[in-house]
Amino acid sequence: MTVRLAVRHVTEYAYEAAVEWAHHAACLVPRDTPWQRVQGWRLDIDPLPDAWSPEGLAPNAAGLARRLRRDPWGNQHFSFGHARMHERLVVDSRFEAELQPRPLPEAGRGPAWEGVAAGLRYRAGRALQPADEFALASPHALPDEALAAYARRAFTPGRTVAAGGLALMRQIHADLRYLPHSTTVATRAADALAQRSGVCQDFAHVFIAACRALGLAARYVSGYLLTRPPAGQPRLVGADASHAWVELWCPEQGWLALDPTNAVPAGLDHVTLAWGRDYADVAPLRGVLRGGGVAQLAVAVSVAPCDAPAP
């Protein structure tokens, strides 16, 4: 079974006063994975960035290709700027994604989590593994004793990584309240856990930091959710904006994709954009500017089957 989804992500800034100068960095290029194939990615930016031509925004244009750079995890980023006055900025990304089912986590498969954590621990002479850096602290997902204690409620002695990860996913979903505007993009995992509320980014950071506090490797995934589910299926939380979930490293099963905001493994509703250590590595759009005053931000995300009416 495969599904084909049309994705559109529009970010608009309306500035209180004219912006004199601005430079932006974006992580909006969706990635191909073993379970996801991307086609027809298109980007529109208004006003047109300096030194860009309209043809340069097309996915196959050499001008855009020259501006793309890959980070250490294979995500593609690009930057653009404006050295002229403007009072609004619109960045419009759209593409189609063909998704195939990914294997579901098998709770009983694999050794105890303690052994996996020991295998990720640094030892002199041990060859580095791709998962190693995702067991280390990062600015938004900094482990501490409170997070370690919280993780041990799910990762009981002798439990497998998959079983512990599924339990932690459900635990976070039960303990944290999904509350828009209760946190900011700068909120750390420890703060979100202490206040027991947040958005999908915070749910993911709590999961990641809790796992790292036990020595396990987990990474942050940015992406999108199907906006309108098929008849009879519940609508997932976070479907009207960019979404975030996690992937937990399990040597026997690979990266286990888990969505603590909705307490489900990531599936055919989840479209992957990028992954990194935490939100800071894959923020969809960030920038610095001179002028502008207070900015009003509006983000609109639509994910729908390709045979549905266009948004």
C-alpha positions as CSV (number, residue, x, y, z in Angstrom):
1,M,0.0,0.0,0.0
2,T,1.3,3.5,-0.9
3,V,-0.3,6.9,-0.6
4,R,0.5,10.0,-2.5
5,L,0.2,13.3,-0.7
6,A,0.4,17.0,-1.8
7,V,2.1,19.2,0.7
8,R,2.1,23.0,0.8
9,H,3.9,25.0,3.5
10,V,3.4,28.8,3.4
11,T,5.2,31.2,5.8
12,E,4.3,34.9,5.8
13,Y,5.8,37.7,7.9
14,A,4.0,41.0,7.9
15,Y,6.3,43.7,9.4
16,E,5.1,46.7,11.4
17,A,7.7,48.9,9.7
18,A,9.8,48.5,6.5
19,V,12.7,46.1,6.7
20,E,15.8,47.7,5.4
21,W,18.0,44.6,5.2
22,A,17.4,40.8,5.8
23,H,19.2,37.5,5.5
24,H,17.4,34.2,5.9
25,A,18.3,30.5,6.2
26,A,15.8,27.8,5.3
27,C,15.5,24.0,5.8
28,L,12.5,23.4,3.5
29,V,13.8,20.8,1.0
30,P,12.0,17.5,1.7
31,R,14.2,14.5,1.7
32,D,13.9,11.1,0.1
33,T,14.0,8.1,2.4
34,P,13.5,4.4,2.1
35,W,9.8,4.9,2.7
36,Q,9.3,8.3,1.1
37,R,9.8,9.5,-2.5
38,V,9.6,13.3,-3.2
39,Q,8.6,14.8,-6.6
40,G,7.9,18.2,-7.9
41,W,9.3,20.3,-5.1
42,R,8.7,24.0,-5.9
43,L,9.7,27.1,-4.0
44,D,8.3,30.7,-4.4
45,I,9.6,33.6,-2.4
46,D,8.1,37.1,-2.5
47,P,9.7,39.6,-2.8
48,L,12.2,37.8,-5.0
49,P,15.6,37.5,-3.2
50,D,18.6,39.5,-4.3
51,A,20.4,38.0,-7.3
52,W,17.7,35.4,-7.8
53,S,15.7,35.1,-11.0
54,P,12.3,33.6,-11.1
55,E,13.7,30.6,-13.0
56,G,16.3,30.2,-10.2
57,L,13.5,29.2,-7.8
58,A,12.5,26.2,-9.9
59,P,13.7,22.9,-8.4
60,N,15.7,21.9,-11.5
61,A,17.3,25.3,-12.0
62,A,21.0,25.5,-11.7
63,G,20.7,28.7,-9.7
64,L,18.8,27.0,-6.9
65,A,21.1,24.0,-7.0
66,R,24.1,26.2,-6.4
67,R,22.5,27.6,-3.3
68,L,21.7,24.3,-1.7
69,R,24.1,22.9,0.9
70,R,24.0,19.6,2.8
71,D,24.5,19.4,6.5
72,P,26.1,16.4,8.3
73,W,22.8,14.5,8.4
74,G,22.0,14.9,4.7
75,N,19.4,17.6,4.9
76,Q,19.5,20.4,2.3
77,H,19.6,24.0,3.4
78,F,19.6,27.3,1.4
79,S,19.9,30.9,2.2
80,F,18.6,34.1,0.7
81,G,18.6,37.8,1.4
82,H,17.1,41.2,0.6
83,A,19.0,44.5,0.6
84,R,16.0,46.6,-0.3
85,M,13.0,47.8,1.6
86,H,10.1,45.4,2.1
87,E,7.2,45.2,4.5
88,R,6.3,41.5,4.1
89,L,7.9,38.2,3.2
90,V,6.2,35.1,1.9
91,V,8.0,31.8,1.5
92,D,5.9,29.1,-0.3
93,S,7.1,25.5,-0.5
94,R,5.1,22.7,-2.1
95,F,5.8,19.2,-3.3
96,E,4.3,15.7,-3.6
97,A,5.4,12.7,-1.5
98,E,4.7,9.1,-2.2
99,L,4.8,7.1,1.1
100,Q,5.1,3.4,1.8
101,P,4.5,1.8,5.1
102,R,7.5,1.6,7.3
103,P,8.1,-1.4,9.7
104,L,6.3,-1.0,13.0
105,P,8.5,-1.2,16.2
106,E,8.6,-4.8,17.6
107,A,8.5,-4.4,21.4
108,G,9.9,-7.8,22.2
109,R,12.8,-7.7,19.7
110,G,16.3,-6.9,20.8
111,P,18.5,-6.9,23.9
112,A,17.9,-4.9,27.1
113,W,18.2,-1.1,26.8
114,E,21.1,-1.1,29.3
115,G,23.2,-3.0,26.8
116,V,22.4,-0.7,23.9
117,A,23.3,2.3,26.1
118,A,26.6,0.7,27.1
119,G,27.4,0.1,23.4
120,L,26.9,3.8,22.6
121,R,29.2,4.9,25.5
122,Y,32.5,6.3,24.3
123,R,35.5,4.0,24.9
124,A,39.1,4.7,23.7
125,G,39.7,2.9,20.5
126,R,36.0,2.2,19.7
127,A,35.0,3.0,16.1
128,L,32.4,5.8,15.9
129,Q,28.9,4.8,15.0
130,P,26.4,7.0,13.1
131,A,24.1,7.0,16.1
132,D,26.8,8.2,18.6
133,E,26.2,11.9,18.2
134,F,22.4,11.5,18.8
135,A,23.2,10.2,22.3
136,L,25.0,13.5,23.2
137,A,23.4,16.6,24.6
138,S,22.2,19.4,22.3
139,P,20.9,22.9,23.2
140,H,17.1,22.0,23.2
141,A,17.5,18.5,24.4
142,L,19.9,18.7,27.3
143,P,19.6,15.7,29.7
144,D,19.5,16.1,33.5
145,E,18.6,14.0,36.5
146,A,14.9,14.9,36.4
147,L,14.7,13.7,32.8
148,A,16.7,10.5,33.6
149,A,14.2,9.7,36.4
150,Y,11.3,10.4,34.1
151,A,12.8,8.1,31.4
152,R,13.3,5.2,34.0
153,R,9.5,5.1,34.5
154,A,9.3,3.8,30.9
155,F,12.7,2.1,30.6
156,T,12.4,-0.4,33.4
157,P,15.4,-2.8,34.1
158,G,15.8,-5.3,31.3
159,R,13.3,-3.8,29.0
160,T,14.1,-3.7,25.3
161,V,14.8,-0.3,23.6
162,A,11.6,-0.7,21.4
163,A,9.4,-1.5,24.4
164,G,10.8,1.3,26.4
165,G,10.5,3.8,23.6
166,L,6.8,2.9,23.0
167,A,6.2,3.2,26.8
168,L,7.9,6.6,26.9
169,M,6.0,7.8,23.9
170,R,2.6,7.0,25.6
171,Q,3.9,8.4,28.9
172,I,4.7,11.8,27.5
173,H,1.4,11.9,25.6
174,A,-0.4,11.2,28.9
175,D,1.6,13.5,31.1
176,L,2.0,16.6,28.9
177,R,-0.8,18.8,27.7
178,Y,-0.8,20.0,24.1
179,L,-1.1,23.7,24.6
180,P,-0.2,26.1,21.8
181,H,1.6,29.3,22.8
182,S,2.7,27.8,26.1
183,T,6.3,27.6,25.0
184,T,8.6,29.2,22.4
185,V,11.1,27.9,19.9
186,A,13.7,28.4,22.5
187,T,12.1,26.3,25.2
188,R,14.3,23.4,26.5
189,A,13.2,19.9,27.2
190,A,13.6,20.3,31.0
191,D,11.4,23.4,31.0
192,A,8.6,21.7,29.0
193,L,8.7,18.7,31.3
194,A,8.5,20.9,34.4
195,Q,5.5,22.8,33.2
196,R,3.9,19.6,31.7
197,S,2.8,21.4,28.6
198,G,4.0,22.4,25.1
199,V,3.6,21.7,21.4
200,C,4.9,18.9,19.2
201,Q,8.4,20.3,19.3
202,D,8.4,20.2,23.1
203,F,7.0,16.6,23.2
204,A,9.8,15.5,20.9
205,H,12.5,17.3,22.9
206,V,11.3,15.7,26.2
207,F,11.5,12.3,24.6
208,I,14.9,12.9,23.1
209,A,16.5,14.4,26.2
210,A,15.0,11.6,28.4
211,C,16.5,8.9,26.2
212,R,19.9,10.7,26.1
213,A,19.8,10.9,29.9
214,L,19.9,7.1,29.9
215,G,22.7,7.0,27.3
216,L,20.4,6.1,24.4
217,A,20.4,7.8,20.9
218,A,17.4,9.7,19.7
219,R,17.0,12.3,17.0
220,Y,14.5,15.1,16.1
221,V,12.4,14.8,12.9
222,S,10.6,17.8,11.3
223,G,7.8,17.2,8.9
224,Y,4.0,17.4,8.3
225,L,0.9,15.5,9.1
226,L,-2.0,14.6,6.8
227,T,-4.5,17.5,7.3
228,R,-7.7,15.6,6.6
229,P,-7.6,11.9,7.5
230,P,-9.6,9.2,5.7
231,A,-13.2,8.8,6.8
232,G,-13.5,7.0,10.2
233,Q,-9.9,7.9,11.3
234,P,-9.1,10.4,14.0
235,R,-7.4,13.7,13.1
236,L,-3.9,13.8,14.6
237,V,-2.9,16.7,16.7
238,G,-0.6,19.2,15.0
239,A,-2.0,18.7,11.5
240,D,-2.4,22.5,10.7
241,A,1.3,23.4,11.1
242,S,4.7,21.9,10.6
243,H,5.0,18.9,12.9
244,A,7.8,17.1,14.8
245,W,8.4,13.6,16.1
246,V,11.4,11.5,17.1
247,E,13.4,8.5,16.0
248,L,15.0,6.2,18.6
249,W,18.0,4.1,17.7
250,C,17.5,0.3,18.1
251,P,20.5,-1.7,16.7
252,E,18.2,-4.6,15.7
253,Q,15.4,-2.6,14.1
254,G,17.1,0.7,13.0
255,W,15.6,4.1,13.7
256,L,12.1,3.7,15.3
257,A,9.8,6.6,14.3
258,L,7.6,7.6,17.2
259,D,5.1,10.5,17.6
260,P,4.7,11.3,21.3
261,T,2.3,14.2,20.5
262,N,-0.2,11.6,19.2
263,A,1.1,8.4,20.9
264,V,1.5,6.6,17.6
265,P,4.4,5.3,15.6
266,A,4.9,7.5,12.5
267,G,3.1,6.1,9.5
268,L,1.4,7.1,6.3
269,D,0.1,10.3,7.8
270,H,3.7,11.5,8.5
271,V,5.7,13.3,5.8
272,T,9.4,13.7,6.6
273,L,11.1,17.0,5.9
274,A,14.5,16.8,7.8
275,W,16.2,15.4,10.9
276,G,18.8,16.5,13.3
277,R,19.9,16.6,17.0
278,D,17.0,19.0,17.9
279,Y,14.8,21.8,16.4
280,A,17.8,24.1,16.1
281,D,19.4,21.9,13.4
282,V,16.3,21.9,11.1
283,A,14.3,25.0,11.8
284,P,12.2,25.6,8.6
285,L,13.0,29.3,8.4
286,R,15.1,31.7,10.4
287,G,16.7,35.0,9.8
288,V,18.3,38.3,10.9
289,L,17.0,41.7,9.8
290,R,17.3,45.4,10.3
291,G,14.1,47.3,10.9
292,G,10.7,45.8,10.6
293,G,9.5,46.5,14.2
294,V,7.1,43.8,15.5
295,A,6.4,41.1,12.9
296,Q,3.2,39.2,12.6
297,L,3.8,35.6,11.7
298,A,1.3,33.4,9.8
299,V,2.0,29.7,8.9
300,A,-0.3,27.6,6.8
301,V,0.3,23.9,6.1
302,S,-1.9,21.7,4.0
303,V,-1.3,18.0,3.4
304,A,-3.9,16.2,1.3
305,P,-4.2,13.2,-1.0
306,C,-3.2,14.1,-4.5
307,D,-6.6,13.5,-5.9
308,A,-8.2,16.0,-3.4
309,P,-8.9,19.6,-4.5
310,A,-5.8,21.8,-4.5
311,P,-5.5,24.1,-1.4
